[in-house]
Amino acid sequence: MGNIRVTVDAVVIENNEILLIKRGIEPFKGKWALPGGHVDYGETVEDAVIREAKEETGLDIVPQMLIGVYSDPERDPRGHAVGMAFLCKAKKGQAKAGDDAAETWWFPLDDLPELAFDHAKMVKDAKKLLN
């Protein structure tokens, strides 16, 4: 029996557009996803989402609110991971791919590509909070 991992994802929405990364590694290599990743030992989930967004997009973000907790044991093909999605604001700056992101792009909220993991559900839940 393995350990459950804790992950975080940043839902960064500005001007009716959402920031996504194209994954540069498996799983879902080449697919679009929210910036995010694993929480390090000794790190808060808020600090983790700030760090992961910075590593993958180059942007400094400010988490505004928790969108939800996502705990389906099948949500990540690498094993059981409990994820938390945060609605975030970007500080000034230009997004650029880094770490395990091959590309970044701002997509219109009403015209999104297919998303990796369960990120489409996270975005749907975020849109409900904004309306």
VOPAGU-2260 file (C-alpha; in pm, 1 decimal, decimal comma):
REM VOPAGU-2260
SITE   aa  ch    i         X         Y         Z
SITE  MET   A    0       0,0       0,0       0,0
SITE  GLY   A    1     141,2     338,0     -99,8
SITE  ASN   A    2     114,8     681,2      48,3
SITE  ILE   A    3    -137,3     940,2     -60,6
SITE  ARG   A    4      26,5    1242,7    -221,9
SITE  VAL   A    5    -100,8    1598,6    -180,6
SITE  THR   A    6    -110,2    1822,9    -485,9
SITE  VAL   A    7    -211,2    2182,0    -562,6
SITE  ASP   A    8    -328,5    2355,2    -879,5
SITE  ALA   A    9    -350,4    2726,0    -961,6
SITE  VAL   A   10    -657,7    2848,6   -1147,7
SITE  VAL   A   11    -530,7    3186,3   -1267,8
SITE  ILE   A   12    -807,1    3383,1   -1439,0
SITE  GLU   A   13    -758,6    3734,6   -1576,8
SITE  ASN   A   14    -984,5    3921,6   -1819,8
SITE  ASN   A   15   -1199,1    3612,0   -1884,8
SITE  GLU   A   16    -889,3    3409,7   -1979,1
SITE  ILE   A   17    -721,5    3125,2   -1792,1
SITE  LEU   A   18    -350,8    3045,9   -1778,5
SITE  LEU   A   19    -265,2    2689,7   -1880,0
SITE  ILE   A   20      58,3    2500,5   -1927,6
SITE  LYS   A   21     137,2    2235,3   -2187,8
SITE  ARG   A   22     285,5    1941,7   -1998,3
SITE  GLY   A   23     641,1    1857,6   -2096,3
SITE  ILE   A   24     649,2    1527,9   -1907,0
SITE  GLU   A   25     433,3    1222,6   -1853,9
SITE  PRO   A   26     165,6    1165,8   -1754,9
SITE  PHE   A   27     -31,3    1359,0   -2015,1
SITE  LYS   A   28     280,0    1489,7   -2193,9
SITE  GLY   A   29     170,5    1741,4   -2459,2
SITE  LYS   A   30    -170,6    1799,8   -2297,0
SITE  TRP   A   31    -283,3    2128,0   -2142,9
SITE  ALA   A   32    -317,3    2153,8   -1765,1
SITE  LEU   A   33    -337,8    2395,3   -1477,8
SITE  PRO   A   34      -3,8    2496,2   -1328,4
SITE  GLY   A   35      56,5    2290,1   -1016,7
SITE  GLY   A   36     228,4    1999,2    -855,4
SITE  HIS   A   37     313,6    1821,5    -534,2
SITE  VAL   A   38     328,6    1977,4    -189,8
SITE  ASP   A   39     675,3    1939,7     -37,4
SITE  TYR   A   40     721,8    1812,4     316,8
SITE  GLY   A   41     701,9    2105,2     560,6
SITE  GLU   A   42     528,5    2333,3     307,7
SITE  THR   A   43     179,3    2481,0     333,2
SITE  VAL   A   44     -56,9    2421,7      41,5
SITE  GLU   A   45     -68,2    2797,7     -18,9
SITE  ASP   A   46     311,0    2818,9     -38,4
SITE  ALA   A   47     314,6    2511,9    -265,0
SITE  VAL   A   48      70,5    2662,3    -517,7
SITE  ILE   A   49     273,0    2987,0    -525,2
SITE  ARG   A   50     597,7    2792,1    -578,1
SITE  GLU   A   51     456,4    2556,6    -842,4
SITE  ALA   A   52     301,0    2842,2   -1042,0
SITE  LYS   A   53     631,4    3032,8   -1031,3
SITE  GLU   A   54     831,4    2725,3   -1138,7
SITE  GLU   A   55     600,6    2640,3   -1429,4
SITE  THR   A   56     494,0    2985,5   -1553,7
SITE  GLY   A   57     746,5    3234,6   -1417,7
SITE  LEU   A   58     458,3    3434,0   -1265,1
SITE  ASP   A   59     414,7    3537,2    -905,7
SITE  ILE   A   60      58,7    3462,5    -799,4
SITE  VAL   A   61    -161,9    3534,3    -499,7
SITE  PRO   A   62    -404,4    3257,2    -395,6
SITE  GLN   A   63    -747,5    3414,4    -342,3
SITE  MET   A   64    -962,0    3121,3    -229,1
SITE  LEU   A   65    -985,8    2745,5    -221,8
SITE  ILE   A   66   -1202,4    2619,3    -508,7
SITE  GLY   A   67   -1224,3    2263,1    -384,8
SITE  VAL   A   68   -1057,9    1939,8    -281,3
SITE  TYR   A   69   -1037,1    1660,7    -540,0
SITE  SER   A   70    -982,8    1312,5    -401,4
SITE  ASP   A   71   -1088,9    1056,7    -663,1
SITE  PRO   A   72    -827,4     780,6    -626,2
SITE  GLU   A   73    -815,0     754,2   -1008,6
SITE  ARG   A   74    -751,8    1125,0   -1078,1
SITE  ASP   A   75    -376,8    1072,5   -1130,0
SITE  PRO   A   76    -242,7     767,5   -1316,1
SITE  ARG   A   77      73,1     772,2   -1099,9
SITE  GLY   A   78    -124,8     686,3    -786,6
SITE  HIS   A   79    -365,4     825,7    -529,6
SITE  ALA   A   80    -326,0    1202,1    -500,7
SITE  VAL   A   81    -553,6    1442,2    -316,9
SITE  GLY   A   82    -555,1    1775,9    -495,2
SITE  MET   A   83    -657,0    2124,9    -393,1
SITE  ALA   A   84    -737,4    2389,6    -650,9
SITE  PHE   A   85    -697,8    2757,9    -569,4
SITE  LEU   A   86    -843,9    3056,0    -751,2
SITE  CYS   A   87    -544,9    3288,1    -796,5
SITE  LYS   A   88    -455,5    3631,9    -922,2
SITE  ALA   A   89    -137,3    3694,7   -1116,8
SITE  LYS   A   90      90,6    3977,0   -1016,0
SITE  LYS   A   91     247,5    4178,3   -1296,6
SITE  GLY   A   92     469,3    3985,2   -1534,5
SITE  GLN   A   93     482,1    3778,2   -1849,8
SITE  ALA   A   94     409,2    3404,7   -1836,2
SITE  LYS   A   95     686,5    3184,0   -1972,3
SITE  ALA   A   96     726,1    2807,5   -1954,9
SITE  GLY   A   97     962,1    2657,4   -1701,2
SITE  ASP   A   98    1025,6    2341,8   -1495,6
SITE  ASP   A   99     812,9    2059,9   -1646,6
SITE  ALA   A  100     595,8    2293,4   -1857,4
SITE  ALA   A  101     672,8    2297,0   -2230,3
SITE  GLU   A  102     457,3    2603,4   -2302,0
SITE  THR   A  103     217,5    2850,9   -2137,6
SITE  TRP   A  104     -87,1    3012,7   -2293,1
SITE  TRP   A  105    -383,1    3226,6   -2189,6
SITE  PHE   A  106    -702,0    3063,4   -2320,6
SITE  PRO   A  107   -1049,4    3220,6   -2334,7
SITE  LEU   A  108   -1257,8    3065,6   -2056,5
SITE  ASP   A  109   -1526,7    2967,7   -2307,9
SITE  ASP   A  110   -1284,3    2802,4   -2553,9
SITE  LEU   A  111   -1059,3    2561,2   -2365,3
SITE  PRO   A  112    -861,7    2268,6   -2503,9
SITE  GLU   A  113    -896,4    1921,1   -2355,4
SITE  LEU   A  114    -736,5    1930,7   -2011,8
SITE  ALA   A  115    -522,1    1671,4   -1831,7
SITE  PHE   A  116    -612,6    1501,1   -1504,4
SITE  ASP   A  117    -942,3    1632,3   -1359,9
SITE  HIS   A  118    -856,4    1994,1   -1437,7
SITE  ALA   A  119   -1171,8    2050,4   -1646,2
SITE  LYS   A  120   -1375,9    1989,1   -1329,4
SITE  MET   A  121   -1158,6    2233,8   -1135,7
SITE  VAL   A  122   -1210,6    2501,7   -1401,1
SITE  LYS   A  123   -1586,1    2432,6   -1406,9
SITE  ASP   A  124   -1600,5    2470,6   -1028,5
SITE  ALA   A  125   -1398,5    2793,7   -1046,8
SITE  LYS   A  126   -1636,6    2938,3   -1306,3
SITE  LYS   A  127   -1930,8    2863,0   -1072,0
SITE  LEU   A  128   -1760,5    3064,2    -796,7
SITE  LEU   A  129   -1706,1    3357,5   -1031,8
SITE  ASN   A  130   -2070,8    3374,3   -1143,9
